[in-house]
């Protein structure tokens, strides 16, 4: 199969070269039918394509040899002497050269590109801190005050005004005056002391508390509510009480007036009289006594706990390599150019 492709490419290239040369190229082909081009072109040996066959012709034809060397020198200057010389077909044709395309099979080494990748996972760990709540028992105290009172009776001397009232007898009339003894009513009000057993009420304000369990998440917390409440107690105590007592009596009095008159009660006369009496006065003494009430309560305390977290990180490592080396033949088109001359037998 490879040889068939080579032959097809060679025929196509020769056909294109013949078509490009026109009648002149066909004429050159006719002239070449009778001779071999082997070792004729200057490209087969020598630097820059100086041919070996031209040196053979120089033994008999010295002038032709000099002419060929000058032609080859000019061509070498055009091809490799400088970069400013164009190598297109038009420039070569203007210089009087003829070119043909030659297909040469070149051996090259080909490889298969192989990329091999290895996948793996590497574990990367780091430490993070999570918040955890732990229940703890704490003592919670509150301070209340209790009112403590006691009553003490003290005896004191009191000047008390007592009201005395009496109704005098009046005797009116005419006649000789005479005196006689009459009796008038006189009243006096006094306060008598009594020892009685009385109910004494003692009141105090206390804090009433009600607690209930409240669930929050995974924990249960006790929530309490307080409010003030007045509590009174009653007890029997001996106390002294006073009751007024009015006492009236007849007091003898000498009444003088006309004889034969009948005594009549006159207007009531009252006057105040100061008397010193002894009384027991109650005196209350109170003080506040602090009372500290403590209880155990459960509270959630935050706590940081280290936790190690690990993740798998994918990793890919690839390596490029060339495998399966093999020798292949590839066609390469080479352009062969020459200057026709009479010495080479290739003159137009």
Buried (B, 14 or more C-beta within 10 A) or exposed (E): EEEEEBEEBBEEBBEEBBEEBEEEBEEBBEBEEEEEBEEBBBBBEEEBBBBEBBBEBBEEBEEBBEBBBEBBEBBBEBBEEEEEEEEEEEEBEEBEBBBBBBBEBEEEEEEEEEEEEEEEEEEEEEEEEEEEBEEEEEEEEEEEEEEEEEEEEEEEEEEEEBEEBBBBBEBEEEEEEEEEEBEBBBBBEBBEEEEEEEEEEEEBEEEEEEEEEEEEEEEEBEEEEEEEEEEEEEEEEEBBEEEEEEEEEEEEBEBEBEEEBEBEEEEEEEEEEEEEBEBBEEEEEEEEEEEEEEEEBEBBEEEEEEEEEEEEEEEEEEEEEEEEEEEEEEBEEEEBBBBBBEBBBBEE
